């Protein structure tokens, strides 16, 4: 499924992936909630689609940053996100599954601790 994304869909998702990648920076991301929410609101994706992208695409790709002693703290551009997630999606299904398993704790922590605030800010953006 995810490994069969068209170039057009990859381009459409790239800004969303870049925004979601911020959940896995080695810094206080609460300062980025508004930016993330605006980027997500600008997309046409539903909450369910965004959470699926977080769990199966952006999370497994960027949560590995949390394993690093001196992890990335600046962030990734949409183009960098597209390249990194593209590489992840080209992995064999078994390796993608293993990476999702290895990063699940970080991803679910981001969903539990950060997603409610980001979703509320996104909803505010959508209602403007």
C-alpha positions in Angstrom: 0.0 0.0 0.0 2.3 2.8 1.2 5.2 1.7 -1.0 3.0 2.3 -4.1 2.5 6.1 -3.7 2.6 8.1 -6.9 5.1 10.9 -7.3 2.1 13.3 -7.2 0.9 11.9 -3.9 4.4 11.9 -2.5 4.6 15.6 -3.3 1.3 16.3 -1.7 2.3 14.5 1.5 5.8 16.0 1.7 4.8 19.2 3.6 2.7 17.0 6.0 5.6 14.7 6.5 7.9 17.6 7.2 5.5 19.0 9.8 5.0 15.6 11.4 8.7 15.0 11.5 9.0 17.8 14.1 7.4 15.5 16.6 10.7 13.6 16.7 13.2 16.5 17.2 15.6 16.6 20.1 14.1 19.8 21.4 10.9 21.2 23.0 8.4 20.8 20.3 5.6 22.6 22.1 7.0 25.7 20.4 6.2 24.1 17.1 2.6 23.1 17.7 1.2 26.1 15.8 3.4 25.5 12.8 2.6 21.8 12.7 -1.1 22.6 13.0 -1.1 25.1 10.2 0.7 22.7 7.9 -1.8 19.9 8.7 -4.8 22.3 8.3 -3.5 23.4 4.9 -3.6 19.7 3.7 -6.8 18.0 2.7 -6.2 15.0 4.9 -8.6 13.9 7.6 -7.5 13.2 11.2 -7.5 9.5 10.5 -5.3 9.9 7.4 -2.9 12.1 9.3 -2.6 9.6 12.2 -2.1 6.8 9.7 0.7 8.8 8.0 2.2 9.5 11.4 2.1 5.8 12.5 3.2 4.2 9.2 5.3 6.8 7.3 6.6 9.8 9.3 6.9 8.1 12.7 9.0 5.1 11.6 11.2 7.3 9.5 11.9 10.2 11.9 11.5 8.5 15.4 14.9 6.9 14.8 16.2 10.4 15.6 15.3 9.7 19.2 17.8 6.9 19.3 20.7 9.3 18.6 22.7 10.8 21.4 22.9 14.1 19.6 19.7 14.0 17.5 18.5 16.4 14.9 17.0 19.5 16.6 16.5 21.8 13.6 14.1 19.7 11.5 13.7 18.5 8.0 12.4 20.3 4.9 9.6 18.9 2.8 12.1 17.7 0.2 14.3 16.0 2.8 11.2 14.4 4.3 10.1 13.2 0.9 13.5 11.6 0.2 13.8 10.0 3.6 10.3 8.6 3.7 10.7 7.5 0.1 13.7 5.5 1.1 11.8 4.0 4.0 8.8 3.1 1.8 11.1 1.3 -0.6 12.3 -1.0 2.1 11.0 -4.6 2.0 7.7 -4.9 4.0 9.4 -7.0 6.7 11.9 -4.2 7.4 9.2 -1.5 7.4 7.3 -3.6 9.9 10.4 -4.0 12.1 11.0 -0.3 12.0 7.4 0.5 13.0 7.8 -2.0 15.9 11.1 -0.5 17.0 9.8 3.1 16.9 6.2 2.4 18.1 6.9 3.7 21.7 8.2 7.1 20.4 5.3 7.4 17.9 2.6 6.5 20.4 4.1 8.8 23.0 4.0 11.7 20.5 0.3 10.9 19.8 -0.6 10.7 23.5 1.4 13.8 24.5 1.5 16.2 21.5 -1.4 15.2 19.2 -4.3 16.5 21.3 -2.9 20.0 21.4 -1.9 19.9 17.7 -5.3 18.6 16.7 -7.1 21.4 18.7 -4.9 24.0 17.0 -5.6 22.4 13.6 -9.3 22.5 14.3 -9.0 26.2 15.1 -7.2 26.8 11.8 -9.8 24.8 9.9 -12.6 26.9 11.4 -11.1 30.3 10.5 
